[in-house]
């Protein structure tokens, strides 16, 4: 189950969400590995540097079935709206379970309003 709340102004945005697994949340992946889901709770705040460029920073808490990924983490994001509905982003995060991770994404939104302020 996912729950999300978001507030956006001309300059700032605030986002809070929770990812709460339900049902069977732990599986044997093979004879050696097991996989489990993570309960994740997240807060972040962003600022529109320009109309198209948004920077954000956030904190998250995750708790897993297996206990090995439990803890707090921090994430930074820089997103650029290339055109209405097309956004490219770069993320960097750190937590003790997964160390430092860098990722990039491209999001395409069909219909609806643009995400820039």
N, C-alpha and C positions, 0 to 999 in steps of 0.2 A: 504494500500500500504506500502511496506517495501523497504527501500533503505539502502545499506550497502557499506562501503569502508573499506578495511583492508590492512595493510602493515605489513609484517613479515620479520625479519632478523634472524640471528643465535642466537641472545641474546634477542631481543626486539620484541614486537608486538604492533600495534596500531589499534584500531577499532573505527569506527564512524558509527552510524546508526540512522535512523528515522523510526518510525512506525506512519503512518498517516491514520486514519480511513476515509473511504469514504462511501457514501450512508447513509442509516438510521442508526444512531449511538446511539440512545437512545431507550430503550424498557421498558415496564412495566413488571416486573418479576412476580408479583402477585398483589393483591389488596393493599399491603402496600409498597412494594419495587420497586424501579426503578433501572435499570442498564444502564450505559453509557460507552462509549469507552474512552480511554486515548490516546491523542497525546503524543508520547514519543520521546525524542531526547537524544542521549547517546554518550559519549566519554569515552574510557578507554585505559589504557596503561598497558602492561604486560611485565614481565621479566622471562626468562627461568633460574630458579635456577640450574637445572640440565637438561639434555637432555629430560627427561620425565616429570619434574615438573615445572609448570608455575604458577606464582603469578601475579595477576592483581588488579588494583584499578581503579575505574571510577566514573564519575558523570553523573547524568541524570536530565532532566527536564520533568515533565509530566503535562499535562493540560487536564482536563476532562470536559465532557458535563455538569456534575452536579456541578462542582466547588469544591467539597469536597476533591478531591485528588490532587489539583494543588500544584506545588512546586518543589523544588530541592531535590535530594537525592544522597547518596554515596553508592557504592557497592564494596566489596572486594571478590576475588575469588581465590581459590587454586585448581588447576586441575592436575591430574596425569594420564599420558597415560600408562595404564596397558599393552597393546599390541597394535600393529598396528591397529588403528581404534576403539579401546575401551578406553574410557576416563571416569574417575570418578572425580567428582568435589564437592566442598563445597562452598557455597555462604553465605555472610552475607551482609545485606543492612539496611539502615536507611533512612527514610524520615518522615516528620511530619504527613502525612496522614496515613501511615501504621506502624509507629514506627520501631522497630528492627525486622527483619525477618531472619531466618536461613533456608537454604534449601540445599539439596544434589541432585545430579543427576548422571546418568550413560548415556553416549552417545555412540552409535554404528554407525560408518560410514562405509558404504558399497562402496568399490571401492575407487579410488583416493589415494592421498598421505596421509601420516600421518600428524598430526597437530604439532608434535614437530619439533623443529628447526634442 
